[in-house]
Amino acid sequence: MELDQQTRERIDTLIHSDRVVLFMKGTHDQPQCGFSAATVSILDNLLASYETVNVLADQDIREGIKAYSDWPTIPQLYIDHEFMGGCDVIKQMFNTGALNQALGLPPPDRTPPEIELGEAAAELIRTALADNPGMGVHLSIDAHWNHGLQLAPVEGHEIKATAGGVELLMDVGTAARARGLSIDVKETFAGHEIAFDNPNQANANANA
């Protein structure tokens, strides 16, 4: 797409509206795609506030930012008016500490957390790994204390913690929230499900 001058000037104005500007699908509180949600979660780990631009609300901006940045996908992050990249790039920068550096923040603590994994949960995970060779177990805990485990390819920049003989992969934000976490299996009416007991969440709620 050829970018017209009017749209270019509008994008210039948006990029200069704040030190950190995220072009995304949806809003900060209601992202409309998983990649935008993941990028918001990363930024929320580091910043109290930043500017977001909902490209779904303006087709000219949605297509124009791709031409402006010479980047084919959304979301797109700008820091100090400089294009940083999309979701995968930001995830890697977050885990390596490059994002902290770009924001002028201290480097992240990459110390693996101590996690307790019950034998039943460990067995479920080992079975899932055996059925999906080449995959890793990724633990996620977002800024709203939503916990999750999923199988996904190993990216190589994750923090690794071993519990119950199982290697758990996570980003630096999750690692900070996972210290002292217990993971086990509980029975429900629907069957068995993974349960998380996180003392950090209780402390956070008590101090809120």
C-alpha positions, 0 to 999 in steps of 0.5 A, a space after each residue: 500500500 502506498 501511504 498518502 501524505 495525510 495518513 502519514 502525518 496522522 501516524 506521525 502525530 500518534 507516534 509523537 503523542 506519548 513516549 510509548 505507543 502501541 498500535 493494536 487491535 482493540 483497546 488496552 482493556 479489551 484487546 481483540 486479538 491474542 497477539 495484541 493481548 500478549 503485548 499489552 500484558 508485557 507492557 503492563 508488567 513494566 509501565 503504569 501507563 502508555 498510549 494505545 491506538 485501536 487500528 480496528 477503529 480506523 481502516 486508514 491507520 490500520 493499513 497505513 501503519 503497516 506501510 509506515 513501519 514496513 511491517 505487515 502485522 499488528 500489533 506494532 510498538 513504538 518507543 521514543 518514536 522508534 519502531 520496535 517490532 511486533 508481538 514476537 519481537 517484543 516477547 523476545 525483548 522482554 525476556 532478554 531484558 532489551 525491552 527494559 533497556 529501551 525503556 530506561 528501566 533496570 534489567 529484569 530478574 531472571 532467577 528461576 522461581 521455586 515451584 511445587 508441582 504435585 505428582 498428579 499434575 506432573 504425570 498429566 504434563 509428562 503424558 501430554 509431552 510424550 504425546 507432543 514431541 518437541 513441545 515445551 510446557 509454558 507457564 503464564 501468569 498475567 498482571 491480573 493473576 490469570 494462570 495457565 499452562 500450555 504446550 508450545 514450541 520452545 523459543 529459547 529465551 524463556 526462564 526455565 524452572 524444574 519442578 517434579 521432574 518437569 521443566 516449566 518455561 515462562 517469561 520474566 513477568 511470570 517468573 516474578 509472580 510464580 515464586 512459591 507457586 503450587 500446581 496440582 490436580 483437583 477433581 471437579 464435576 467435569 473431571 480433573 483440572 489443573 489447580 494453582 495455589 499462588 501466595 503472591 496473588 493473595 498478598 497482592 489482593 490483600 494490598 490492593 
